[in-house]
Structures are given as structure tokens and as C-alpha cells.
Amino acid sequence: MRSNNLNEAERVLTICNACRYCEGFCSVFPAMELRRAFTAGDLNYLANLCHNCRGCYYACQYAPPHEFQVNVPQTLARLRLETYRECCRPRLFRSLLNGSAVPVGLVTALATALVLFAARFGGGPGALFETHLGAGAFYRLIPYWAMVLPFTAAAALAILVLGRGLTVFWSATGGNPAEFRDLRAHLHAAWDVLRLRYLEGGGDGCNYPDERFSMSRRYFHHAVFHGFLLCLASTSLAFVYDHLLGRAAPYPVLSWPVALGTLGGLALLIGTGGMIYLKTKMDRAPAAEESFGMDLAFVLLLFAVSLTGLLLLLLRSTPAMGTLLVLHLGCVAGFFLTLPYGKFLHSVYRYAALARNAGEQFRQRAGSAENDPSA
């Protein structure tokens, strides 16, 4: 039996398929027009292909207060949240994907408490408020094994759960293994992601935070996305320095791990700060209110990770280092532990939807070429 969200998505997209005024707005409408009827898999696929640029809402002649009540961004946002729950593995944790900020807050608070416990009993009484200098200063506060093993396990677990969710999502939306192995489709999707192509809206930007066209959402997403990549590169280099070269953190300001981490942290701070501002100013009419808390919690947590990381860099030679290290590691742990059960899922499922969309486009062009008498 179909859920109310699926039924509403089918109703709205059936109207859109008949109208087709928004044909060139984004990737959703060309993909929708390939279908005369919609399976549950089709609807979940199209919902995750949507980038929430909102152009269709403000252009639609059937949007509220019209009696048809066509609200594509809101409808697809609600269905995306339902998709996250349906594809969640293990199913035991699907209740975490209720759209609330509470799970993220509780997990991060618990992780911070555990890091504080490790610092209190690993570094000894008073170590948290002492000045620690030189190589290995962090490990004098929190033992090496207590810092490396839990975070490695949390990151590995997050990757495994996200990978499992991706395979469930691909199958649930009607994809088959052969399509998933289409390298050309993945390269096309990766290029779309790197450019954040569909945050251009129809070319003039998104209608976000209100009906006016703006590139601000796209620019802030670029800052977050590439800032995250720079921080990942910094962490990877630090791993090489520590485990292969025998050079323990903290590293000099002019070292590659610190330089990349600083640039990445600043980009994340600017990007998440801008996104928080836009979210507080956005028009709520085309939004799904039930997911607002979860969306905001994810951005706030990334903001906290970048802020505490930068403050730790600035004050690592002072007695504030211990407190900032605990806060930073607590936020990082909370981020990794909630990664498969929060807003980050949109990046994984949207990428999968883009890859499937690219494959559909390639097959459509190939079919058109075969049927063209002049070819």
C-alpha cells in the first residue's frame, strides 16, 4: 500500500507531466517526461533528483492558492525524508530519521562527554587546563589509541552504512546492477556534483531564500563542499605524517596538513554560516517543515566542527587547548556517528539519482540515433 507522500507525489507529477511548463527548469522534469505512469521507485528516484531550487514553485500557475495545490518542492522534500527512512540500514535506527534535530544533538553531546572522560582519565587530573607544547601534545591529553581507534571505527562504520543504504536505494528506485556499473554515467554525475550544476536553477540561480533569483545558495554550497574536501585532504595527509613518517601532531602552521585544514575550515565556516542565514530567511511555503530541524542540525554541526577546529589551531599553545580539543573531537565524533542518519544522506542518494539520470539520457540519445533515418 502506497504512503500518502507517494500518492501526493504521483498526483502532483501527473499534473506536471500534462502541463510541462517547467520542462527546462532542472533535471527532474525531463526525467519525469520519460514516464507516462509512475511506480513507487520512479517517484523516489525523482524526489532525490530534485535539488530544491524552487523555480517550479514560483513559476507554477497551479501552485497554492490554486485549487490543484501543486507544490513540487514541498512534496518531493517530504518524499525524500520518507526515502531516507525506507532505505535506512540497520532498520533499527530508522526512527532517527524523523526530521528532528534531537538525535544529532543527543549523539554529539554524548560523544563530547565520552571524549571529556578520555581526557580526564587519560591525561590525569588538571591536564585538561594545562599548556601542552611540542610534537605529541594532543596525545598527552588523550591517549593515542583512545583518539585513533574510536574515530577510525566511527568513520569506517559510517562508510559501510552509507554504502549499504546506497545499494538499497538503487534497487528500491528501480535501478539494476548493470546500470550501476555504467562508468560513463558515474563520470557525468560526478562532474555535475563538482559543478553543483543544478543549483544554478534555470541558469540565474535558485529561487532561494525567496522568489528572487540568487546564486548565493550555490556559492555557499560550493564553500561547504570544497571546504569539506580540503579538510579530508588535510586529515589524510596528517595520517601519512603520523603513521608513515613518524611525525606526531600538532604540526607547524606552514605544513600542508595545517594549511589545507585552515583553508578548508574557513571555507566550511563561511559556507555553513551562509546556509544557516539563508535557512532562517527562507520562504517556508515550498518547504517541508518536518525536515527543517534535521537539515539545520546538520549545518550547525558542520559549523561547530569548523569553528572549534580553527579555534584549536589558534589557541593550541595556551591552556584553552584541552577544552577546545574535547569540543572539536566531540563535534567530529557526532558528525561521523550521525552521518548515515541525517541530512548527509541527501548527498549520497542525490548522487545516485544523478548517475541514473545520466544513464537514462545516454540511452535515450542512443535510441533516438537508431530511430533517426538520417543517421
C-alpha positions, -999 to +999 in steps of 0.1 A: +000+000+000+014+034-010+020+061+015+003+094+015+036+110+004+038+087-026+002+093-036+007+131-034+039+129-054+021+109-081-008+134-082+015+164-085+038+149-111+009+137-132-003+173-134+032+185-142+035+158-169+004+172-185+014+208-182+052+207-189+056+245-185+087+238-163+103+215-188+137+231-188+139+241-152+160+213-138+168+176-143+135+164-127+112+174-155+130+158-185+133+126-164+096+128-154+086+132-191+101+099-200+073+082-179+036+080-186+029+064-152+049+064-120+060+035-099+070+040-063+106+036-074+102+062-101+088+087-075+115+081-050+141+085-078+126+118-090+123+131-054+161+126-049+169+140-083+153+173-071+178+199-059+151+221-042+159+251-064+122+261-061+119+276-095+090+254-104+070+265-074+072+302-081+066+297-119+036+273-114+002+285-123-013+257-102+007+264-070-013+274-039-037+290-035-049+274-068-073+245-061-048+220-076-023+228-048+007+218-068+038+223-046+066+202-062+095+212-038+075+205-007+060+173-020+094+159-031+111+170+001+086+151+022+091+120+000+129+123+003+126+121+041+104+090+037+131+076+013+158+081+039+137+061+064+128+033+040+164+028+028+179+031+063+200+002+074+200-013+100+163-007+102+166-004+139+178+031+135+152+044+110+134+063+138+165+086+140+154+099+106+123+117+119+133+151+106+142+163+141+174+179+154+172+160+186+191+128+176+220+148+162+222+169+194+220+139+217+246+119+199+270+149+197+265+156+234+272+120+243+303+118+221+316+150+237+311+136+271+330+104+262+359+125+248+359+145+281+360+113+300+390+101+280+408+134+285+400+135+322+413+100+329+439+097+301+458+130+308+454+129+345+440+154+370+444+190+358+458+181+324+427+195+306+436+230+317+474+228+313+495+241+285+508+213+263+535+221+237+555+203+210+550+171+190+525+147+205+509+175+227+474+162+219+483+126+229+495+139+263+459+149+269+441+120+252+460+087+247+469+078+211+447+047+210+417+065+225+419+091+198+427+069+167+407+037+172+372+050+180+373+077+153+386+052+127+359+027+137+332+055+135+344+066+100+345+030+087+311+022+101+296+054+085+311+044+051+297+009+054+262+020+064+261+047+037+273+021+011+246-003+022+220+024+020+231+033-015+226-002-027+192-004-011+182+030-026+194+019-061+174-013-060+143+004-044+142+030-071+142+005-100+179+006-109+197-026-118+233-037-113+242-033-149+232+004-148+251+009-116+283-003-134+280+023-162+312+043-157+302+070-182+271+078-162+291+080-129+317+103-145+288+125-158+272+126-124+305+134-106+310+163-130+275+176-122+283+173-085+316+191-087+300+220-106+268+218-084+251+222-118+215+221-107+219+247-080+220+272-110+183+267-113+173+276-148+206+295-152+201+325-130+203+307-097+178+293-072+147+310-060+161+309-025+156+321+001+126+337-016+111+341-051+140+362-063+168+345-083+201+342-065+234+323-068+240+327-030+228+292-022+251+277-049+281+297-037+277+287-001+272+250-011+305+253-031+322+266+000+309+237+021+316+210-005+351+221-013+359+230+022+350+195+033+372+181+006+402+202+018+396+191+054+395+155+042+428+160+023+443+176+055+433+147+076+446+122+051+480+140+050+481+141+088+476+103+088+506+099+065+527+123+086+518+105+118+517+068+108+542+066+079+566+094+086+565+092+124+557+130+128+531+134+156+506+163+156+503+192+162+521+203+130+537+237+121+515+264+107+533+262+073+529+224+070+505+210+044+480+194+069+476+228+087+474+249+055+448+226+039+429+223+071+428+260+077+416+268+042+390+240+044+379+252+079+375+287+067+355+276+036+333+254+058+327+283+083+317+307+055+296+281+037+277+268+067+273+302+082+258+314+049+235+284+047+223+289+082+215+325+074+196+316+042+177+289+060+164+312+087+153+337+060+138+312+035+102+312+024+086+283+043+057+278+018+076+254-005+095+237+024+088+205+043+085+217+078+090+182+093+126+181+080+137+216+090+152+205+123+173+177+108+185+200+080+195+228+103+212+204+128+235+190+101+246+225+090+250+237+126+272+206+134+294+213+104+297+249+115+307+238+151+333+213+136+350+241+116+347+267+143+362+245+171+389+233+147+400+268+138+399+280+174+420+249+184+446+259+158+448+295+171+449+286+208+467+253+208+497+268+227+475+280+255+457+264+285+425+266+263+438+238+241+424+210+262+389+223+263+389+231+226+403+197+217+375+180+236+348+201+220+363+197+185+367+159+188+332+156+203+317+175+173+337+154+148+326+122+165+290+134+165+293+142+128+306+107+118+282+089+141+252+107+126+264+107+091+242+078+079+212+090+098+209+127+090+209+153+062+242+140+047+222+112+031+209+137+005+244+138-010+246+101-014+211+095-028+212+126-050+245+114-065+229+080-072+199+098-088+222+119-109+241+088-121+208+071-130+196+102-148+228+104-168+224+067-178+188+074-189+199+104-210+226+083-227+202+055-236+176+080-248+201+096-271+213+063-284+177+052-291+170+085-309+201+080-331+190+045-340+155+057-350+167+087-370+165+078-407+192+104-415+217+088-391 
